[in-house]
Amino acid sequence: MPEQKITKKNSIKTGIVLTYVRLAVYLVIALVYPPYLLQKVGEADNGLYTFAVSVSALILLISFGIENSYVRFATVSEEKNGEEGLKKTNGFYLVLFGIIALVELVVGVVIAFLYRDGALYLKDATPEIRSKLFQLVLITSLAASSDFFLSIFSWFAYYRSRFAWEQGIILFSHLLTTGFTVLALYFGLDIIWVAWIGLLAQFVMDVANVIYSLVFLKMKFAWMKPVEWKPYLKEVYLFSIWIFFVVAFSQINAYLGKTVLGVMVDSGKTVTVFTYGFQFFAYESLMSQGISNNFSPKINALAVQHKDQEVASLWLRASKLQLVVLFLVVGGFITCGLDFVSYWLRKSHLSPTDFRDIYILGAGFLLLWLIPLSETVGIEAQRAYNKHRFLAIFNLSCAIVSIGIAILCVAYLPTEYKIYGPLIGMAFSVISGMIVGSNIYYKKAMDFPVGRYFVTFAIMLGITLVAWAVPFVIFTYGVHLPDDLSGYVVALIKAAVFVIIYLPAIVLVFRKEIRQEILSLKSKRGVKKNEANS
């Protein structure tokens, strides 16, 4: 095997390992940092910062997802015209990213001034809130636009299959941001300093990517002639528009609730409570993606070879594995989540009602995304077969409708239920698009074994319900844990009872599949051992 292929394969494996390491570190930080931040800055400032980040993230949609096209056009250019073609592509994207980043920054600055001067609606906003939001939107817009411009260098590292570097630098940036933020809060600095530290840490990561790409990967640039720009730009945008639909769908789901609630209810406490409920979905998504990364290279390789039955079989295997992990997360959270949240945020100024809202939102988002997140390998297969266009348009259409539903729910629901408006809106988008629409498409267009998948889903749902019901009955009507026990201990005891029932049931139901996987792994190791000996 050529040295370059060995290096690429090793980088992918290391990158996958680092993905799990990053997930583990994120979960540990998530246990400690959010309640500390909330305790130091309060729910009002925390919500303002989250709202500002959401506004800046939505501004990034101005790019139309063009950044995701770099790898494809870099590959084509290098194959057709060698190194000179790649250098021209690098130069083209550097200029284009710079122009888009400048536009994003200008839009962010304009929005910041509009919020400061009261031109944009913000319910019950005092001059002090508007002034602080003005600064936060300026800082987060600068962070988002500069990161977009410099992302050309991280995309180049990705193109060169430096997955280990990519995962490592993201992990380093997260640790750097968290560490310096904790120090700043310890010395009494406010939320504005938290925003500046986030910008600084991100800039350090971007500069590291610049140095790595220019010095170690030898990234070079050349400039296209004016006559070459127009046709190339048209081709890039025609390709990017389909990816943009997917990106827009993702961004709407990620930031819809925070922006709608921030504008229509309040950008402080309500946004904070919603964000803490929503963040459990973010970690569920990271777990799903960590599993999916193991199967993505194989899915793409099989699709290129047109081995459709193998792709369908691998999709089902990956989806089953994701279901097992995600049901464990969802069932565990529903079993002990309220105890965890109540103790986790005990030092904040949030009330028991807020804890209940965070728990219900967390459970709602975890359940809502369970099917789509267990089918993420299917998204890779869609792209590999170039069959993602219909679902991209359909899902984005559903997401746009969900915006209207969320706004109506927030406007007309009773005050105590307004916080659930975005969840209801997102439910329409996810159920109609990601669950019903996607699975019909998987069956009709790609001939995936959707029926067998849902049989597995039904079995898993039954196991999870039983594993949840047992600790619920025990600790509600039977055993009463001492009041002086730590909330974490209470949550762990309930979670342990759930796991003790859940895991053996999984092993019993899927014993044949587990045995086949073990035999397959042994066979592969035997082949590798023989190859090494020969």
Residue pairs with C-beta under 8 A, 6 or more apart in sequence:
7 161
8 161
10 164
11 161
11 162
11 163
11 164
11 165
12 161
12 163
12 297
14 163
14 164
15 163
15 164
15 166
15 167
15 293
16 163
16 290
16 293
16 294
18 163
18 164
18 167
18 168
18 171
19 167
19 289
19 290
19 293
20 290
21 167
21 171
22 167
22 170
22 171
22 174
23 283
23 286
23 287
23 290
25 171
25 174
25 175
26 174
26 283
26 286
27 283
29 174
29 175
29 178
30 279
30 283
31 344
33 178
33 181
33 182
34 276
34 279
34 344
34 345
35 344
35 345
35 346
35 347
35 348
36 182
36 185
37 46
37 181
37 185
37 194
38 46
38 272
38 276
38 345
38 348
38 350
39 347
39 348
40 185
41 49
41 185
41 190
41 191
41 194
42 349
43 268
43 269
43 272
43 273
43 348
43 349
43 350
44 129
44 268
44 269
44 272
45 132
45 190
45 191
45 268
46 191
46 268
46 272
46 275
47 262
47 266
47 267
47 268
47 269
47 270
47 271
47 272
47 275
48 129
48 132
48 133
48 136
48 191
48 267
48 268
48 271
49 136
49 191
49 194
49 195
50 258
50 262
50 271
50 272
50 275
51 133
51 136
51 258
51 259
51 262
51 267
51 271
52 133
52 136
52 137
52 139
52 140
52 195
53 140
54 255
54 258
54 259
54 262
55 108
55 111
55 137
55 140
55 141
55 259
56 108
56 137
56 140
56 141
56 143
56 144
57 144
57 251
57 254
57 255
58 251
58 255
58 259
59 104
59 107
59 108
59 111
59 141
59 144
60 104
60 144
60 148
60 251
61 244
61 247
61 248
61 251
62 100
62 103
62 104
62 107
63 100
63 104
63 148
64 237
64 240
64 241
64 244
65 240
65 241
65 243
65 244
65 245
65 246
65 247
65 248
66 96
66 100
66 236
66 237
66 240
66 244
67 97
67 148
67 151
67 152
67 155
68 240
68 243
68 247
69 236
69 239
69 240
69 243
70 89
70 93
70 152
70 155
70 156
70 159
71 155
71 158
71 159
72 239
73 89
73 93
73 235
73 236
73 239
74 86
74 89
74 90
74 156
74 159
75 159
77 85
77 86
77 88
77 89
78 85
78 86
78 89
81 88
83 220
84 222
86 220
87 220
87 221
87 222
88 222
88 223
88 224
88 228
90 152
90 156
90 219
90 220
90 221
90 222
91 221
91 222
91 223
91 224
92 224
92 229
92 232
93 152
93 155
94 152
94 221
95 223
96 233
96 236
97 148
97 149
97 151
97 152
98 149
100 148
100 149
101 145
101 146
101 148
101 149
102 145
104 141
104 144
104 145
104 148
105 141
105 142
105 145
105 146
107 141
108 137
108 138
108 140
108 141
108 142
108 144
108 145
109 138
109 141
111 120
111 137
111 141
112 133
112 134
112 135
112 137
112 138
112 141
113 134
114 120
115 122
115 130
115 133
115 134
115 137
116 130
116 131
116 133
116 134
117 130
118 125
118 130
121 263
122 129
122 130
122 133
122 262
122 263
122 267
123 263
123 264
123 265
123 266
124 266
125 133
125 267
129 267
129 268
132 191
132 192
133 267
135 192
135 195
136 191
136 192
136 195
139 192
139 195
139 196
139 198
139 199
140 195
140 198
140 199
142 199
143 195
143 198
143 199
143 202
143 203
146 199
146 202
146 203
146 206
147 202
147 203
147 206
150 206
150 207
150 209
150 210
151 206
151 209
153 206
153 209
153 210
153 212
153 213
153 214
153 219
154 166
154 169
154 206
154 209
154 213
156 213
156 217
156 219
157 165
157 166
157 209
157 212
157 213
157 217
158 166
160 217
162 212
162 217
165 212
169 205
169 208
169 209
169 212
170 205
172 205
172 208
173 201
173 202
173 204
173 205
176 201
176 204
176 205
177 197
177 198
177 201
177 202
180 197
180 200
180 201
181 194
181 197
181 198
184 193
184 194
184 197
185 194
213 219
224 232
242 388
242 389
242 392
243 392
245 392
245 393
245 395
245 396
246 388
246 392
246 395
246 396
248 396
248 399
249 392
249 395
249 396
249 398
249 399
249 429
249 433
252 399
252 400
252 402
252 403
252 429
253 399
253 426
253 429
253 430
256 402
256 403
256 406
256 422
256 425
256 426
257 274
257 278
257 406
257 421
257 422
257 423
257 426
258 271
258 274
258 275
258 278
260 403
260 406
260 407
260 410
260 421
260 422
260 425
261 267
261 270
261 271
261 274
261 410
261 418
261 419
261 421
261 422
262 270
262 271
264 407
264 410
264 411
264 418
265 410
265 418
265 419
269 350
269 354
270 418
270 419
272 350
273 350
273 354
273 357
273 358
273 361
273 419
274 361
274 419
274 422
276 341
276 345
276 358
276 362
277 357
277 358
277 359
277 360
277 361
277 362
277 364
277 365
278 361
278 362
278 365
279 362
280 333
280 337
280 362
280 365
280 366
281 362
281 365
281 366
281 368
281 369
284 326
284 329
284 330
284 365
284 366
284 369
284 373
285 369
285 373
287 325
287 326
287 329
288 322
288 325
288 326
288 373
288 374
288 376
289 376
291 318
291 321
291 322
291 325
291 376
292 318
292 322
292 376
292 377
292 380
294 318
295 314
295 317
295 318
295 377
295 380
296 377
296 380
298 314
299 311
299 314
299 315
299 377
299 380
299 381
299 384
300 380
300 384
302 310
302 311
302 314
303 311
303 381
303 384
303 385
304 384
308 446
308 447
311 381
311 384
311 446
312 446
312 447
312 448
312 449
313 449
314 377
315 375
315 377
315 378
315 381
315 442
315 448
315 449
316 448
316 449
316 452
316 453
318 377
319 374
319 375
319 377
319 378
319 453
319 456
320 453
320 456
320 510
320 513
322 373
322 374
322 375
322 376
322 377
323 370
323 374
323 456
323 457
323 460
324 460
324 506
324 510
326 370
326 373
326 374
327 370
327 460
327 461
327 463
327 464
327 502
328 499
328 502
328 503
329 366
330 363
330 366
330 367
330 370
330 464
331 464
331 467
331 468
331 498
331 502
332 495
332 498
332 499
333 340
333 362
333 363
333 366
334 363
334 366
334 468
335 467
335 468
335 471
335 472
335 494
335 495
335 497
335 498
336 471
336 490
336 491
336 492
336 494
336 495
336 498
337 359
337 362
337 363
337 491
338 355
338 356
338 359
339 487
339 490
339 491
339 494
340 487
340 488
340 491
341 355
341 358
341 359
341 362
342 352
342 355
342 487
343 486
343 487
343 488
343 490
343 491
344 487
345 354
345 355
345 358
346 487
350 358
353 416
357 419
360 420
361 419
361 420
361 423
364 420
364 423
365 423
365 426
368 423
368 426
368 427
368 430
368 431
369 430
369 434
371 434
371 435
371 439
371 457
372 430
372 434
372 435
372 438
374 457
375 438
375 439
375 442
375 453
378 438
378 442
378 446
378 448
379 388
381 446
381 448
382 388
382 391
382 446
385 446
387 445
387 446
390 441
390 445
391 433
391 437
391 438
391 441
394 433
394 437
395 429
395 433
395 434
395 437
395 438
397 433
398 428
398 429
398 432
398 433
398 437
399 429
399 433
401 428
401 429
402 425
402 426
402 427
402 428
402 429
403 425
404 425
405 424
405 425
405 428
406 421
406 422
406 424
406 425
406 426
407 421
407 425
408 421
409 418
409 420
409 421
409 422
409 424
409 425
410 418
410 421
410 422
411 421
413 420
413 421
439 450
439 453
439 454
442 448
442 450
443 450
443 451
459 509
463 502
463 505
463 506
463 509
464 502
466 501
466 505
467 498
467 499
467 501
467 502
467 505
468 498
470 497
470 498
470 501
471 494
471 497
471 498
474 497
475 481
475 494
481 490
481 493
507 514
